[in-house]
Amino acid sequence: MIDKDMNSQDAVDFPRLIYGRYIYDNKINLEGRFSEKNVNGLLSMDYEIKIVDEFENSIGFANIILKDQSMIVGENPRMDSVALGY
């Protein structure tokens, strides 16, 4: 969030990747929202890539509650979810 100057919802929405989703899996699974430049960069370094659906829940999910003088939340678009605070 800090490096990219994102709010909590932008951070939760940001494209995700996961390496080795299953045991002995050496592929990088990328959500389909990564740029062609990112994909080609990984392929040029001989990584095995698997493109999954946009907002794929098998990549993982998160909710964020950022507490400052108020609560700012970000909820996950990859599954039914809600971020609550009180």
HTML snippet that shows the backbone in 3Dmol.js (N, CA, C, O; Angstrom):
<script src="https://3Dmol.org/build/3Dmol-min.js"></script>
<div id="view" style="width:600px;height:400px;position:relative"></div>
<script>
const pdb = `
ATOM      1  N   MET A   1       0.824  -1.175   0.000  1.00  0.00           N
ATOM      2  CA  MET A   1       0.000   0.000   0.000  1.00  0.00           C
ATOM      3  C   MET A   1       0.875   1.247   0.000  1.00  0.00           C
ATOM      4  O   MET A   1       0.566   2.228  -0.676  1.00  0.00           O
ATOM      5  N   ILE A   2       1.943   1.206   0.743  1.00  0.00           N
ATOM      6  CA  ILE A   2       2.804   2.382   0.869  1.00  0.00           C
ATOM      7  C   ILE A   2       3.603   2.603  -0.410  1.00  0.00           C
ATOM      8  O   ILE A   2       3.643   3.719  -0.927  1.00  0.00           O
ATOM      9  N   ASP A   3       4.243   1.546  -0.928  1.00  0.00           N
ATOM     10  CA  ASP A   3       5.091   1.696  -2.111  1.00  0.00           C
ATOM     11  C   ASP A   3       4.315   2.173  -3.334  1.00  0.00           C
ATOM     12  O   ASP A   3       4.842   2.938  -4.142  1.00  0.00           O
ATOM     13  N   LYS A   4       3.091   1.736  -3.473  1.00  0.00           N
ATOM     14  CA  LYS A   4       2.275   2.087  -4.642  1.00  0.00           C
ATOM     15  C   LYS A   4       1.265   3.184  -4.340  1.00  0.00           C
ATOM     16  O   LYS A   4       0.447   3.514  -5.199  1.00  0.00           O
ATOM     17  N   ASP A   5       1.302   3.757  -3.135  1.00  0.00           N
ATOM     18  CA  ASP A   5       0.375   4.811  -2.717  1.00  0.00           C
ATOM     19  C   ASP A   5      -1.078   4.387  -2.954  1.00  0.00           C
ATOM     20  O   ASP A   5      -1.851   5.102  -3.591  1.00  0.00           O
ATOM     21  N   MET A   6      -1.429   3.218  -2.432  1.00  0.00           N
ATOM     22  CA  MET A   6      -2.768   2.658  -2.619  1.00  0.00           C
ATOM     23  C   MET A   6      -3.616   2.841  -1.379  1.00  0.00           C
ATOM     24  O   MET A   6      -3.112   2.884  -0.257  1.00  0.00           O
ATOM     25  N   ASN A   7      -4.917   2.947  -1.605  1.00  0.00           N
ATOM     26  CA  ASN A   7      -5.829   2.849  -0.475  1.00  0.00           C
ATOM     27  C   ASN A   7      -6.098   1.366  -0.227  1.00  0.00           C
ATOM     28  O   ASN A   7      -5.627   0.516  -0.983  1.00  0.00           O
ATOM     29  N   SER A   8      -6.840   1.058   0.807  1.00  0.00           N
ATOM     30  CA  SER A   8      -7.031  -0.348   1.178  1.00  0.00           C
ATOM     31  C   SER A   8      -7.770  -1.135   0.097  1.00  0.00           C
ATOM     32  O   SER A   8      -7.436  -2.295  -0.145  1.00  0.00           O
ATOM     33  N   GLN A   9      -8.762  -0.538  -0.557  1.00  0.00           N
ATOM     34  CA  GLN A   9      -9.485  -1.269  -1.598  1.00  0.00           C
ATOM     35  C   GLN A   9      -8.602  -1.521  -2.810  1.00  0.00           C
ATOM     36  O   GLN A   9      -8.647  -2.607  -3.388  1.00  0.00           O
ATOM     37  N   ASP A  10      -7.799  -0.538  -3.206  1.00  0.00           N
ATOM     38  CA  ASP A  10      -6.873  -0.739  -4.325  1.00  0.00           C
ATOM     39  C   ASP A  10      -5.905  -1.886  -4.038  1.00  0.00           C
ATOM     40  O   ASP A  10      -5.596  -2.676  -4.930  1.00  0.00           O
ATOM     41  N   ALA A  11      -5.431  -1.978  -2.802  1.00  0.00           N
ATOM     42  CA  ALA A  11      -4.489  -3.039  -2.431  1.00  0.00           C
ATOM     43  C   ALA A  11      -5.136  -4.418  -2.523  1.00  0.00           C
ATOM     44  O   ALA A  11      -4.512  -5.362  -3.006  1.00  0.00           O
ATOM     45  N   VAL A  12      -6.373  -4.542  -2.065  1.00  0.00           N
ATOM     46  CA  VAL A  12      -7.073  -5.832  -2.123  1.00  0.00           C
ATOM     47  C   VAL A  12      -7.395  -6.202  -3.571  1.00  0.00           C
ATOM     48  O   VAL A  12      -7.363  -7.378  -3.934  1.00  0.00           O
ATOM     49  N   ASP A  13      -7.704  -5.210  -4.389  1.00  0.00           N
ATOM     50  CA  ASP A  13      -8.057  -5.446  -5.794  1.00  0.00           C
ATOM     51  C   ASP A  13      -6.850  -5.728  -6.684  1.00  0.00           C
ATOM     52  O   ASP A  13      -7.011  -6.265  -7.781  1.00  0.00           O
ATOM     53  N   PHE A  14      -5.647  -5.378  -6.236  1.00  0.00           N
ATOM     54  CA  PHE A  14      -4.449  -5.477  -7.066  1.00  0.00           C
ATOM     55  C   PHE A  14      -4.258  -6.910  -7.566  1.00  0.00           C
ATOM     56  O   PHE A  14      -4.509  -7.853  -6.815  1.00  0.00           O
ATOM     57  N   PRO A  15      -3.819  -7.098  -8.825  1.00  0.00           N
ATOM     58  CA  PRO A  15      -3.618  -8.456  -9.348  1.00  0.00           C
ATOM     59  C   PRO A  15      -2.686  -9.277  -8.456  1.00  0.00           C
ATOM     60  O   PRO A  15      -1.725  -8.761  -7.886  1.00  0.00           O
ATOM     61  N   ARG A  16      -2.997 -10.549  -8.355  1.00  0.00           N
ATOM     62  CA  ARG A  16      -2.229 -11.437  -7.479  1.00  0.00           C
ATOM     63  C   ARG A  16      -1.542 -12.534  -8.268  1.00  0.00           C
ATOM     64  O   ARG A  16      -1.926 -12.875  -9.387  1.00  0.00           O
ATOM     65  N   LEU A  17      -0.522 -13.067  -7.646  1.00  0.00           N
ATOM     66  CA  LEU A  17       0.166 -14.242  -8.172  1.00  0.00           C
ATOM     67  C   LEU A  17       0.481 -15.159  -7.009  1.00  0.00           C
ATOM     68  O   LEU A  17       0.523 -14.737  -5.853  1.00  0.00           O
ATOM     69  N   ILE A  18       0.699 -16.400  -7.331  1.00  0.00           N
ATOM     70  CA  ILE A  18       1.132 -17.360  -6.318  1.00  0.00           C
ATOM     71  C   ILE A  18       2.082 -18.343  -6.991  1.00  0.00           C
ATOM     72  O   ILE A  18       1.853 -18.776  -8.120  1.00  0.00           O
ATOM     73  N   TYR A  19       3.137 -18.683  -6.287  1.00  0.00           N
ATOM     74  CA  TYR A  19       4.108 -19.654  -6.785  1.00  0.00           C
ATOM     75  C   TYR A  19       3.932 -20.940  -5.999  1.00  0.00           C
ATOM     76  O   TYR A  19       3.901 -20.924  -4.769  1.00  0.00           O
ATOM     77  N   GLY A  20       3.818 -22.053  -6.707  1.00  0.00           N
ATOM     78  CA  GLY A  20       3.723 -23.341  -6.040  1.00  0.00           C
ATOM     79  C   GLY A  20       2.440 -23.517  -5.254  1.00  0.00           C
ATOM     80  O   GLY A  20       2.466 -23.795  -4.055  1.00  0.00           O
ATOM     81  N   ARG A  21       1.332 -23.355  -5.928  1.00  0.00           N
ATOM     82  CA  ARG A  21       0.021 -23.477  -5.264  1.00  0.00           C
ATOM     83  C   ARG A  21      -0.135 -24.842  -4.603  1.00  0.00           C
ATOM     84  O   ARG A  21      -0.716 -24.952  -3.524  1.00  0.00           O
ATOM     85  N   TYR A  22       0.373 -25.858  -5.240  1.00  0.00           N
ATOM     86  CA  TYR A  22       0.285 -27.217  -4.710  1.00  0.00           C
ATOM     87  C   TYR A  22       1.692 -27.785  -4.552  1.00  0.00           C
ATOM     88  O   TYR A  22       2.635 -27.290  -5.170  1.00  0.00           O
ATOM     89  N   ILE A  23       1.835 -28.807  -3.738  1.00  0.00           N
ATOM     90  CA  ILE A  23       3.137 -29.422  -3.522  1.00  0.00           C
ATOM     91  C   ILE A  23       3.710 -29.891  -4.866  1.00  0.00           C
ATOM     92  O   ILE A  23       2.995 -30.464  -5.688  1.00  0.00           O
ATOM     93  N   TYR A  24       4.954 -29.651  -5.069  1.00  0.00           N
ATOM     94  CA  TYR A  24       5.686 -29.977  -6.297  1.00  0.00           C
ATOM     95  C   TYR A  24       5.204 -29.188  -7.512  1.00  0.00           C
ATOM     96  O   TYR A  24       5.498 -29.563  -8.646  1.00  0.00           O
ATOM     97  N   ASP A  25       4.485 -28.126  -7.293  1.00  0.00           N
ATOM     98  CA  ASP A  25       4.028 -27.268  -8.389  1.00  0.00           C
ATOM     99  C   ASP A  25       5.042 -26.145  -8.544  1.00  0.00           C
ATOM    100  O   ASP A  25       5.246 -25.357  -7.621  1.00  0.00           O
ATOM    101  N   ASN A  26       5.675 -26.069  -9.701  1.00  0.00           N
ATOM    102  CA  ASN A  26       6.695 -25.041  -9.893  1.00  0.00           C
ATOM    103  C   ASN A  26       6.247 -23.949 -10.859  1.00  0.00           C
ATOM    104  O   ASN A  26       7.078 -23.240 -11.425  1.00  0.00           O
ATOM    105  N   LYS A  27       4.946 -23.812 -11.047  1.00  0.00           N
ATOM    106  CA  LYS A  27       4.423 -22.771 -11.923  1.00  0.00           C
ATOM    107  C   LYS A  27       4.072 -21.531 -11.120  1.00  0.00           C
ATOM    108  O   LYS A  27       3.751 -21.606  -9.934  1.00  0.00           O
ATOM    109  N   ILE A  28       4.139 -20.392 -11.791  1.00  0.00           N
ATOM    110  CA  ILE A  28       3.626 -19.158 -11.217  1.00  0.00           C
ATOM    111  C   ILE A  28       2.224 -18.967 -11.779  1.00  0.00           C
ATOM    112  O   ILE A  28       2.042 -18.825 -12.988  1.00  0.00           O
ATOM    113  N   ASN A  29       1.253 -18.966 -10.902  1.00  0.00           N
ATOM    114  CA  ASN A  29      -0.131 -18.724 -11.305  1.00  0.00           C
ATOM    115  C   ASN A  29      -0.392 -17.229 -11.217  1.00  0.00           C
ATOM    116  O   ASN A  29      -0.225 -16.625 -10.158  1.00  0.00           O
ATOM    117  N   LEU A  30      -0.798 -16.638 -12.326  1.00  0.00           N
ATOM    118  CA  LEU A  30      -1.055 -15.203 -12.403  1.00  0.00           C
ATOM    119  C   LEU A  30      -2.522 -14.959 -12.709  1.00  0.00           C
ATOM    120  O   LEU A  30      -3.104 -15.621 -13.568  1.00  0.00           O
ATOM    121  N   GLU A  31      -3.117 -14.007 -12.003  1.00  0.00           N
ATOM    122  CA  GLU A  31      -4.454 -13.584 -12.403  1.00  0.00           C
ATOM    123  C   GLU A  31      -4.375 -12.978 -13.798  1.00  0.00           C
ATOM    124  O   GLU A  31      -3.358 -12.391 -14.169  1.00  0.00           O
ATOM    125  N   GLY A  32      -5.430 -13.117 -14.556  1.00  0.00           N
ATOM    126  CA  GLY A  32      -5.447 -12.670 -15.945  1.00  0.00           C
ATOM    127  C   GLY A  32      -5.341 -11.172 -16.146  1.00  0.00           C
ATOM    128  O   GLY A  32      -5.372 -10.706 -17.285  1.00  0.00           O
ATOM    129  N   ARG A  33      -5.218 -10.415 -15.089  1.00  0.00           N
ATOM    130  CA  ARG A  33      -5.140  -8.956 -15.201  1.00  0.00           C
ATOM    131  C   ARG A  33      -3.713  -8.433 -15.254  1.00  0.00           C
ATOM    132  O   ARG A  33      -3.509  -7.222 -15.347  1.00  0.00           O
ATOM    133  N   PHE A  34      -2.715  -9.318 -15.199  1.00  0.00           N
ATOM    134  CA  PHE A  34      -1.330  -8.867 -15.328  1.00  0.00           C
ATOM    135  C   PHE A  34      -1.075  -8.424 -16.765  1.00  0.00           C
ATOM    136  O   PHE A  34      -1.651  -8.970 -17.706  1.00  0.00           O
ATOM    137  N   SER A  35      -0.218  -7.442 -16.918  1.00  0.00           N
ATOM    138  CA  SER A  35       0.078  -6.918 -18.257  1.00  0.00           C
ATOM    139  C   SER A  35       0.892  -7.935 -19.062  1.00  0.00           C
ATOM    140  O   SER A  35       1.565  -8.806 -18.510  1.00  0.00           O
ATOM    141  N   GLU A  36       0.804  -7.792 -20.359  1.00  0.00           N
ATOM    142  CA  GLU A  36       1.584  -8.644 -21.252  1.00  0.00           C
ATOM    143  C   GLU A  36       3.078  -8.461 -20.984  1.00  0.00           C
ATOM    144  O   GLU A  36       3.852  -9.413 -21.081  1.00  0.00           O
ATOM    145  N   LYS A  37       3.471  -7.247 -20.651  1.00  0.00           N
ATOM    146  CA  LYS A  37       4.877  -6.959 -20.329  1.00  0.00           C
ATOM    147  C   LYS A  37       5.331  -7.766 -19.118  1.00  0.00           C
ATOM    148  O   LYS A  37       6.425  -8.330 -19.128  1.00  0.00           O
ATOM    149  N   ASN A  38       4.499  -7.831 -18.066  1.00  0.00           N
ATOM    150  CA  ASN A  38       4.846  -8.619 -16.880  1.00  0.00           C
ATOM    151  C   ASN A  38       4.962 -10.099 -17.216  1.00  0.00           C
ATOM    152  O   ASN A  38       5.913 -10.762 -16.802  1.00  0.00           O
ATOM    153  N   VAL A  39       3.994 -10.614 -17.964  1.00  0.00           N
ATOM    154  CA  VAL A  39       3.991 -12.036 -18.329  1.00  0.00           C
ATOM    155  C   VAL A  39       5.220 -12.360 -19.172  1.00  0.00           C
ATOM    156  O   VAL A  39       5.918 -13.339 -18.902  1.00  0.00           O
ATOM    157  N   ASN A  40       5.487 -11.548 -20.185  1.00  0.00           N
ATOM    158  CA  ASN A  40       6.646 -11.796 -21.048  1.00  0.00           C
ATOM    159  C   ASN A  40       7.960 -11.682 -20.286  1.00  0.00           C
ATOM    160  O   ASN A  40       8.910 -12.410 -20.573  1.00  0.00           O
ATOM    161  N   GLY A  41       8.018 -10.776 -19.318  1.00  0.00           N
ATOM    162  CA  GLY A  41       9.217 -10.656 -18.496  1.00  0.00           C
ATOM    163  C   GLY A  41       9.503 -11.929 -17.717  1.00  0.00           C
ATOM    164  O   GLY A  41      10.649 -12.373 -17.641  1.00  0.00           O
ATOM    165  N   LEU A  42       8.463 -12.516 -17.138  1.00  0.00           N
ATOM    166  CA  LEU A  42       8.637 -13.772 -16.403  1.00  0.00           C
ATOM    167  C   LEU A  42       8.991 -14.918 -17.347  1.00  0.00           C
ATOM    168  O   LEU A  42       9.849 -15.742 -17.034  1.00  0.00           O
ATOM    169  N   LEU A  43       8.325 -14.968 -18.508  1.00  0.00           N
ATOM    170  CA  LEU A  43       8.633 -16.016 -19.482  1.00  0.00           C
ATOM    171  C   LEU A  43      10.069 -15.905 -19.983  1.00  0.00           C
ATOM    172  O   LEU A  43      10.718 -16.923 -20.223  1.00  0.00           O
ATOM    173  N   SER A  44      10.569 -14.690 -20.143  1.00  0.00           N
ATOM    174  CA  SER A  44      11.946 -14.502 -20.620  1.00  0.00           C
ATOM    175  C   SER A  44      12.971 -14.990 -19.602  1.00  0.00           C
ATOM    176  O   SER A  44      14.125 -15.242 -19.951  1.00  0.00           O
ATOM    177  N   MET A  45      12.551 -15.125 -18.338  1.00  0.00           N
ATOM    178  CA  MET A  45      13.435 -15.651 -17.296  1.00  0.00           C
ATOM    179  C   MET A  45      13.185 -17.142 -17.067  1.00  0.00           C
ATOM    180  O   MET A  45      13.610 -17.710 -16.061  1.00  0.00           O
ATOM    181  N   ASP A  46      12.484 -17.767 -18.027  1.00  0.00           N
ATOM    182  CA  ASP A  46      12.228 -19.213 -18.036  1.00  0.00           C
ATOM    183  C   ASP A  46      11.311 -19.703 -16.923  1.00  0.00           C
ATOM    184  O   ASP A  46      11.384 -20.870 -16.537  1.00  0.00           O
ATOM    185  N   TYR A  47      10.459 -18.841 -16.405  1.00  0.00           N
ATOM    186  CA  TYR A  47       9.447 -19.288 -15.454  1.00  0.00           C
ATOM    187  C   TYR A  47       8.305 -19.944 -16.209  1.00  0.00           C
ATOM    188  O   TYR A  47       7.962 -19.532 -17.317  1.00  0.00           O
ATOM    189  N   GLU A  48       7.720 -20.967 -15.604  1.00  0.00           N
ATOM    190  CA  GLU A  48       6.500 -21.551 -16.147  1.00  0.00           C
ATOM    191  C   GLU A  48       5.328 -20.751 -15.598  1.00  0.00           C
ATOM    192  O   GLU A  48       5.228 -20.519 -14.393  1.00  0.00           O
ATOM    193  N   ILE A  49       4.449 -20.335 -16.492  1.00  0.00           N
ATOM    194  CA  ILE A  49       3.343 -19.457 -16.131  1.00  0.00           C
ATOM    195  C   ILE A  49       2.024 -20.155 -16.416  1.00  0.00           C
ATOM    196  O   ILE A  49       1.875 -20.845 -17.425  1.00  0.00           O
ATOM    197  N   LYS A  50       1.086 -19.968 -15.529  1.00  0.00           N
ATOM    198  CA  LYS A  50      -0.296 -20.380 -15.777  1.00  0.00           C
ATOM    199  C   LYS A  50      -1.165 -19.158 -15.510  1.00  0.00           C
ATOM    200  O   LYS A  50      -1.143 -18.596 -14.415  1.00  0.00           O
ATOM    201  N   ILE A  51      -1.925 -18.754 -16.515  1.00  0.00           N
ATOM    202  CA  ILE A  51      -2.834 -17.622 -16.361  1.00  0.00           C
ATOM    203  C   ILE A  51      -4.176 -18.168 -15.886  1.00  0.00           C
ATOM    204  O   ILE A  51      -4.756 -19.052 -16.516  1.00  0.00           O
ATOM    205  N   VAL A  52      -4.658 -17.633 -14.775  1.00  0.00           N
ATOM    206  CA  VAL A  52      -5.961 -18.039 -14.241  1.00  0.00           C
ATOM    207  C   VAL A  52      -6.943 -16.888 -14.444  1.00  0.00           C
ATOM    208  O   VAL A  52      -6.559 -15.806 -14.888  1.00  0.00           O
ATOM    209  N   ASP A  53      -8.198 -17.127 -14.121  1.00  0.00           N
ATOM    210  CA  ASP A  53      -9.228 -16.109 -14.303  1.00  0.00           C
ATOM    211  C   ASP A  53      -8.900 -14.832 -13.546  1.00  0.00           C
ATOM    212  O   ASP A  53      -8.144 -14.841 -12.575  1.00  0.00           O
ATOM    213  N   GLU A  54      -9.481 -13.742 -14.008  1.00  0.00           N
ATOM    214  CA  GLU A  54      -9.379 -12.492 -13.263  1.00  0.00           C
ATOM    215  C   GLU A  54     -10.097 -12.668 -11.935  1.00  0.00           C
ATOM    216  O   GLU A  54     -11.156 -13.294 -11.882  1.00  0.00           O
ATOM    217  N   PHE A  55      -9.544 -12.133 -10.883  1.00  0.00           N
ATOM    218  CA  PHE A  55     -10.115 -12.234  -9.537  1.00  0.00           C
ATOM    219  C   PHE A  55     -10.348 -13.695  -9.125  1.00  0.00           C
ATOM    220  O   PHE A  55     -11.390 -14.026  -8.559  1.00  0.00           O
ATOM    221  N   GLU A  56      -9.385 -14.550  -9.409  1.00  0.00           N
ATOM    222  CA  GLU A  56      -9.459 -15.980  -9.087  1.00  0.00           C
ATOM    223  C   GLU A  56      -9.262 -16.196  -7.595  1.00  0.00           C
ATOM    224  O   GLU A  56      -8.263 -15.753  -7.028  1.00  0.00           O
ATOM    225  N   ASN A  57     -10.216 -16.880  -6.953  1.00  0.00           N
ATOM    226  CA  ASN A  57     -10.109 -17.040  -5.496  1.00  0.00           C
ATOM    227  C   ASN A  57      -9.089 -18.095  -5.076  1.00  0.00           C
ATOM    228  O   ASN A  57      -8.716 -18.141  -3.904  1.00  0.00           O
ATOM    229  N   SER A  58      -8.626 -18.945  -5.996  1.00  0.00           N
ATOM    230  CA  SER A  58      -7.606 -19.929  -5.610  1.00  0.00           C
ATOM    231  C   SER A  58      -6.246 -19.269  -5.372  1.00  0.00           C
ATOM    232  O   SER A  58      -5.353 -19.892  -4.797  1.00  0.00           O
ATOM    233  N   ILE A  59      -6.081 -18.048  -5.797  1.00  0.00           N
ATOM    234  CA  ILE A  59      -4.840 -17.308  -5.589  1.00  0.00           C
ATOM    235  C   ILE A  59      -4.741 -16.809  -4.150  1.00  0.00           C
ATOM    236  O   ILE A  59      -3.649 -16.510  -3.667  1.00  0.00           O
ATOM    237  N   GLY A  60      -5.853 -16.724  -3.483  1.00  0.00           N
ATOM    238  CA  GLY A  60      -5.886 -16.214  -2.114  1.00  0.00           C
ATOM    239  C   GLY A  60      -6.809 -15.018  -2.019  1.00  0.00           C
ATOM    240  O   GLY A  60      -7.253 -14.469  -3.028  1.00  0.00           O
ATOM    241  N   PHE A  61      -7.083 -14.632  -0.811  1.00  0.00           N
ATOM    242  CA  PHE A  61      -7.987 -13.503  -0.623  1.00  0.00           C
ATOM    243  C   PHE A  61      -7.649 -12.794   0.674  1.00  0.00           C
ATOM    244  O   PHE A  61      -6.977 -13.343   1.547  1.00  0.00           O
ATOM    245  N   ALA A  62      -8.126 -11.568   0.783  1.00  0.00           N
ATOM    246  CA  ALA A  62      -7.818 -10.756   1.958  1.00  0.00           C
ATOM    247  C   ALA A  62      -8.892  -9.703   2.136  1.00  0.00           C
ATOM    248  O   ALA A  62      -9.558  -9.303   1.180  1.00  0.00           O
ATOM    249  N   ASN A  63      -9.047  -9.274   3.341  1.00  0.00           N
ATOM    250  CA  ASN A  63      -9.815  -8.086   3.680  1.00  0.00           C
ATOM    251  C   ASN A  63      -8.883  -7.205   4.497  1.00  0.00           C
ATOM    252  O   ASN A  63      -8.009  -7.706   5.206  1.00  0.00           O
ATOM    253  N   ILE A  64      -9.065  -5.919   4.399  1.00  0.00           N
ATOM    254  CA  ILE A  64      -8.209  -4.978   5.120  1.00  0.00           C
ATOM    255  C   ILE A  64      -9.074  -4.050   5.948  1.00  0.00           C
ATOM    256  O   ILE A  64     -10.089  -3.537   5.476  1.00  0.00           O
ATOM    257  N   ILE A  65      -8.664  -3.844   7.175  1.00  0.00           N
ATOM    258  CA  ILE A  65      -9.234  -2.783   7.997  1.00  0.00           C
ATOM    259  C   ILE A  65      -8.068  -1.916   8.442  1.00  0.00           C
ATOM    260  O   ILE A  65      -7.194  -2.361   9.185  1.00  0.00           O
ATOM    261  N   LEU A  66      -8.067  -0.685   7.983  1.00  0.00           N
ATOM    262  CA  LEU A  66      -7.019   0.269   8.313  1.00  0.00           C
ATOM    263  C   LEU A  66      -7.594   1.245   9.327  1.00  0.00           C
ATOM    264  O   LEU A  66      -8.538   1.977   9.031  1.00  0.00           O
ATOM    265  N   LYS A  67      -7.027   1.249  10.512  1.00  0.00           N
ATOM    266  CA  LYS A  67      -7.551   2.101  11.577  1.00  0.00           C
ATOM    267  C   LYS A  67      -6.669   3.328  11.722  1.00  0.00           C
ATOM    268  O   LYS A  67      -5.480   3.232  12.028  1.00  0.00           O
ATOM    269  N   ASP A  68      -7.268   4.465  11.500  1.00  0.00           N
ATOM    270  CA  ASP A  68      -6.611   5.748  11.711  1.00  0.00           C
ATOM    271  C   ASP A  68      -7.562   6.521  12.610  1.00  0.00           C
ATOM    272  O   ASP A  68      -7.937   6.015  13.668  1.00  0.00           O
ATOM    273  N   GLN A  69      -7.958   7.704  12.238  1.00  0.00           N
ATOM    274  CA  GLN A  69      -8.981   8.401  13.012  1.00  0.00           C
ATOM    275  C   GLN A  69     -10.362   7.865  12.677  1.00  0.00           C
ATOM    276  O   GLN A  69     -11.335   8.144  13.377  1.00  0.00           O
ATOM    277  N   SER A  70     -10.438   7.109  11.622  1.00  0.00           N
ATOM    278  CA  SER A  70     -11.652   6.380  11.263  1.00  0.00           C
ATOM    279  C   SER A  70     -11.197   5.018  10.756  1.00  0.00           C
ATOM    280  O   SER A  70      -9.997   4.752  10.691  1.00  0.00           O
ATOM    281  N   MET A  71     -12.130   4.162  10.400  1.00  0.00           N
ATOM    282  CA  MET A  71     -11.768   2.859   9.851  1.00  0.00           C
ATOM    283  C   MET A  71     -12.009   2.878   8.352  1.00  0.00           C
ATOM    284  O   MET A  71     -13.085   3.250   7.883  1.00  0.00           O
ATOM    285  N   ILE A  72     -11.002   2.476   7.620  1.00  0.00           N
ATOM    286  CA  ILE A  72     -11.086   2.400   6.169  1.00  0.00           C
ATOM    287  C   ILE A  72     -10.938   0.930   5.813  1.00  0.00           C
ATOM    288  O   ILE A  72      -9.974   0.283   6.223  1.00  0.00           O
ATOM    289  N   VAL A  73     -11.886   0.401   5.053  1.00  0.00           N
ATOM    290  CA  VAL A  73     -11.874  -1.035   4.775  1.00  0.00           C
ATOM    291  C   VAL A  73     -11.710  -1.293   3.285  1.00  0.00           C
ATOM    292  O   VAL A  73     -11.990  -0.436   2.446  1.00  0.00           O
ATOM    293  N   GLY A  74     -11.253  -2.481   2.988  1.00  0.00           N
ATOM    294  CA  GLY A  74     -11.200  -3.000   1.627  1.00  0.00           C
ATOM    295  C   GLY A  74     -11.678  -4.433   1.678  1.00  0.00           C
ATOM    296  O   GLY A  74     -11.147  -5.237   2.444  1.00  0.00           O
ATOM    297  N   GLU A  75     -12.675  -4.766   0.872  1.00  0.00           N
ATOM    298  CA  GLU A  75     -13.186  -6.137   0.886  1.00  0.00           C
ATOM    299  C   GLU A  75     -12.810  -6.844  -0.399  1.00  0.00           C
ATOM    300  O   GLU A  75     -12.601  -6.220  -1.439  1.00  0.00           O
ATOM    301  N   ASN A  76     -12.729  -8.146  -0.305  1.00  0.00           N
ATOM    302  CA  ASN A  76     -12.201  -8.978  -1.362  1.00  0.00           C
ATOM    303  C   ASN A  76     -13.212  -9.201  -2.478  1.00  0.00           C
ATOM    304  O   ASN A  76     -14.314  -9.680  -2.211  1.00  0.00           O
ATOM    305  N   PRO A  77     -12.866  -8.863  -3.739  1.00  0.00           N
ATOM    306  CA  PRO A  77     -13.768  -9.127  -4.855  1.00  0.00           C
ATOM    307  C   PRO A  77     -13.691 -10.566  -5.363  1.00  0.00           C
ATOM    308  O   PRO A  77     -14.453 -10.940  -6.255  1.00  0.00           O
ATOM    309  N   ARG A  78     -12.787 -11.382  -4.816  1.00  0.00           N
ATOM    310  CA  ARG A  78     -12.582 -12.743  -5.307  1.00  0.00           C
ATOM    311  C   ARG A  78     -13.571 -13.749  -4.731  1.00  0.00           C
ATOM    312  O   ARG A  78     -13.622 -14.895  -5.178  1.00  0.00           O
ATOM    313  N   MET A  79     -14.346 -13.332  -3.753  1.00  0.00           N
ATOM    314  CA  MET A  79     -15.319 -14.229  -3.124  1.00  0.00           C
ATOM    315  C   MET A  79     -16.306 -13.379  -2.341  1.00  0.00           C
ATOM    316  O   MET A  79     -16.098 -12.176  -2.182  1.00  0.00           O
ATOM    317  N   ASP A  80     -17.368 -13.986  -1.855  1.00  0.00           N
ATOM    318  CA  ASP A  80     -18.287 -13.270  -0.980  1.00  0.00           C
ATOM    319  C   ASP A  80     -17.544 -12.930   0.296  1.00  0.00           C
ATOM    320  O   ASP A  80     -17.051 -13.820   0.990  1.00  0.00           O
ATOM    321  N   SER A  81     -17.463 -11.658   0.606  1.00  0.00           N
ATOM    322  CA  SER A  81     -16.749 -11.262   1.814  1.00  0.00           C
ATOM    323  C   SER A  81     -17.208  -9.883   2.245  1.00  0.00           C
ATOM    324  O   SER A  81     -17.872  -9.157   1.505  1.00  0.00           O
ATOM    325  N   VAL A  82     -16.834  -9.555   3.455  1.00  0.00           N
ATOM    326  CA  VAL A  82     -17.117  -8.232   3.990  1.00  0.00           C
ATOM    327  C   VAL A  82     -16.035  -7.911   5.013  1.00  0.00           C
ATOM    328  O   VAL A  82     -15.578  -8.790   5.743  1.00  0.00           O
ATOM    329  N   ALA A  83     -15.634  -6.661   5.060  1.00  0.00           N
ATOM    330  CA  ALA A  83     -14.685  -6.201   6.077  1.00  0.00           C
ATOM    331  C   ALA A  83     -15.476  -5.323   7.040  1.00  0.00           C
ATOM    332  O   ALA A  83     -16.019  -4.291   6.646  1.00  0.00           O
ATOM    333  N   LEU A  84     -15.537  -5.729   8.283  1.00  0.00           N
ATOM    334  CA  LEU A  84     -16.310  -5.006   9.293  1.00  0.00           C
ATOM    335  C   LEU A  84     -15.401  -4.538  10.417  1.00  0.00           C
ATOM    336  O   LEU A  84     -14.430  -5.210  10.766  1.00  0.00           O
ATOM    337  N   GLY A  85     -15.714  -3.423  10.959  1.00  0.00           N
ATOM    338  CA  GLY A  85     -14.997  -2.933  12.129  1.00  0.00           C
ATOM    339  C   GLY A  85     -15.944  -2.143  13.012  1.00  0.00           C
ATOM    340  O   GLY A  85     -16.949  -1.611  12.541  1.00  0.00           O
ATOM    341  N   TYR A  86     -15.623  -2.069  14.277  1.00  0.00           N
ATOM    342  CA  TYR A  86     -16.461  -1.264  15.184  1.00  0.00           C
ATOM    343  C   TYR A  86     -15.596  -0.642  16.249  1.00  0.00           C
ATOM    344  O   TYR A  86     -16.100   0.075  17.114  1.00  0.00           O
TER     345      TYR A  86
END
`;
const viewer = $3Dmol.createViewer("view");
viewer.addModel(pdb, "pdb");
viewer.setStyle({}, {cartoon: {color: "spectrum"}});
viewer.zoomTo();
viewer.render();
</script>
